[in-house]
């Protein structure tokens, strides 16, 4: 009788361990890039700042509010999008000074998803928005002033399961 009880408990424990949380299922990946934009000396961005590709500069200058004389890429991250949980991107690795949290709300059709996006700086939420993101298309956010310039956040869906 004790043996049967032990086997029953073992089966329940194994079944519990094998049960998958559907919210933990990866449904895609997000590309998050952090840029420094300025009309001043780009050396203020620091030694780690990288040149920005010409196509990216053209896209940034095409938006009136984001038109600056120079741009530098400060960092990027490519976190996984989980079906039902909040995830975090750290574009300024290894620093956690600037973070982006995101969580899917609903699908808006093939290659489209509405998400909660929050931009955090110095452990304070700077802004929160619920945009519909389209696979392969960047969404730009004008961030706060920084070192005689502005921070710009670019968010893009890289992969998305249909």
C-alpha positions as CSV (number, residue, x, y, z in Angstrom):
1,X,0.0,0.0,0.0
2,X,2.8,2.4,0.9
3,X,4.6,1.5,-2.4
4,X,1.4,2.3,-4.4
5,X,1.2,5.7,-2.6
6,X,4.8,6.5,-3.3
7,X,4.4,5.6,-7.0
8,X,1.2,7.8,-7.2
9,X,3.1,10.8,-5.7
10,X,6.1,10.2,-8.0
11,X,3.7,10.2,-11.1
12,X,2.1,13.4,-9.9
13,X,5.4,15.1,-9.4
14,X,6.7,14.0,-12.8
15,X,3.5,15.1,-14.5
16,X,3.8,18.5,-12.8
17,X,7.4,18.9,-13.9
18,X,6.5,18.0,-17.5
19,X,3.5,20.4,-17.6
20,X,4.4,23.4,-19.8
21,X,3.2,26.9,-19.1
22,X,1.7,28.2,-22.4
23,X,2.6,31.8,-21.4
24,X,6.3,30.9,-21.5
25,X,6.2,29.8,-25.1
26,X,8.4,32.0,-27.3
27,X,6.4,33.6,-30.1
28,X,9.1,35.8,-31.7
29,X,12.0,38.1,-31.1
30,X,12.3,41.9,-30.7
31,X,15.1,44.1,-31.9
32,X,15.8,47.1,-29.6
33,X,18.5,49.7,-30.5
34,X,19.6,52.8,-28.6
35,X,20.9,55.7,-30.6
36,X,22.5,59.0,-29.6
37,X,21.5,62.0,-31.8
38,X,23.1,65.4,-31.6
39,X,23.9,68.6,-33.5
40,X,27.1,69.0,-31.3
41,X,30.3,66.9,-31.2
42,X,29.5,63.2,-31.5
43,X,32.5,62.4,-29.2
44,X,30.3,63.2,-26.3
45,X,28.6,59.9,-26.8
46,X,31.7,58.1,-25.6
47,X,34.2,55.6,-27.0
48,X,31.8,52.7,-27.2
49,X,29.4,54.5,-29.6
50,X,29.4,53.1,-33.1
51,X,28.7,54.6,-36.5
52,X,25.2,54.2,-37.8
53,X,24.5,52.6,-41.2
54,X,23.6,55.0,-44.0
55,X,20.1,53.5,-44.5
56,X,19.4,53.9,-40.8
57,X,20.6,57.6,-40.8
58,X,18.3,58.2,-43.8
59,X,15.3,56.7,-42.0
60,X,16.1,58.8,-38.8
61,X,16.5,62.0,-40.8
62,X,13.3,61.3,-42.6
63,X,11.4,61.9,-39.4
64,X,11.3,65.7,-38.7
65,X,11.5,65.3,-34.9
66,X,14.5,63.0,-35.2
67,X,16.5,65.1,-37.6
68,X,19.9,65.8,-36.1
69,X,23.3,66.3,-37.8
70,X,25.0,63.2,-36.3
71,X,23.9,59.8,-34.9
72,X,25.8,57.1,-33.0
73,X,24.6,53.6,-32.0
74,X,25.0,53.0,-28.3
75,X,23.8,49.4,-28.1
76,X,21.3,46.8,-29.0
77,X,19.5,43.8,-27.7
78,X,17.4,41.0,-29.3
79,X,15.3,39.4,-26.5
80,X,12.7,36.7,-27.0
81,X,9.0,37.6,-26.9
82,X,7.0,35.3,-24.6
83,X,3.3,34.6,-25.2
84,X,2.0,35.7,-21.8
85,X,4.8,37.3,-19.8
86,X,6.6,40.6,-19.5
87,X,10.2,40.5,-20.9
88,X,13.1,42.9,-20.7
89,X,15.6,44.3,-23.2
90,X,18.9,45.8,-22.1
91,X,20.2,47.8,-25.1
92,X,23.1,49.4,-23.1
93,X,24.7,46.1,-21.9
94,X,26.1,45.4,-19.4
95,X,24.5,48.5,-17.8
96,X,20.9,48.3,-16.5
97,X,20.7,52.1,-16.6
98,X,18.3,51.9,-19.6
99,X,15.8,49.1,-19.9
100,X,12.8,48.4,-22.1
101,X,10.0,46.1,-20.8
102,X,7.5,44.6,-23.2
103,X,4.5,42.2,-23.1
104,X,2.2,41.1,-25.9
105,X,-1.4,42.2,-25.6
106,X,-3.0,40.8,-28.8
107,X,-2.3,39.8,-32.4
108,X,-3.5,42.3,-35.0
109,X,-3.1,40.0,-38.0
110,X,-0.2,38.3,-39.8
111,X,3.1,40.0,-38.8
112,X,1.4,42.4,-36.4
113,X,1.2,42.5,-32.7
114,X,0.1,45.0,-30.1
115,X,2.4,45.2,-27.1
116,X,2.9,47.1,-23.9
117,X,6.2,48.9,-24.2
118,X,7.8,50.7,-21.2
119,X,11.1,52.7,-21.3
120,X,12.9,52.7,-18.0
121,X,15.9,55.0,-17.1
122,X,17.6,55.0,-13.7
123,X,15.0,52.6,-12.3
124,X,12.2,55.1,-13.2
125,X,9.6,54.5,-15.9
126,X,9.9,57.4,-18.4
127,X,7.0,56.4,-20.6
128,X,4.6,53.6,-21.5
129,X,2.8,53.0,-24.7
130,X,0.7,50.3,-26.4
131,X,1.7,50.4,-30.1
132,X,0.9,47.9,-32.8
133,X,4.3,46.7,-34.1
134,X,4.7,45.4,-37.6
135,X,7.3,42.7,-38.4
136,X,10.4,44.3,-40.0
137,X,9.3,47.9,-39.5
138,X,11.1,50.1,-36.8
139,X,9.2,52.3,-34.4
140,X,11.2,55.2,-33.1
141,X,10.9,56.9,-29.7
142,X,12.5,60.2,-28.9
143,X,14.0,59.8,-25.5
144,X,15.4,62.2,-23.0
145,X,18.2,64.7,-23.4
146,X,21.6,63.3,-22.8
147,X,25.1,64.8,-23.2
148,X,24.0,67.7,-25.4
149,X,21.9,65.5,-27.6
150,X,18.9,63.1,-27.4
151,X,18.5,59.4,-26.9
152,X,16.4,57.6,-29.6
153,X,15.0,54.2,-29.1
154,X,14.2,52.0,-32.1
155,X,12.0,48.9,-31.6
156,X,11.3,46.3,-34.3
157,X,9.8,42.8,-34.5
158,X,12.5,40.6,-36.0
159,X,10.6,37.3,-35.9
160,X,7.0,36.5,-35.2
161,X,5.2,33.1,-35.3
162,X,1.9,33.3,-37.2
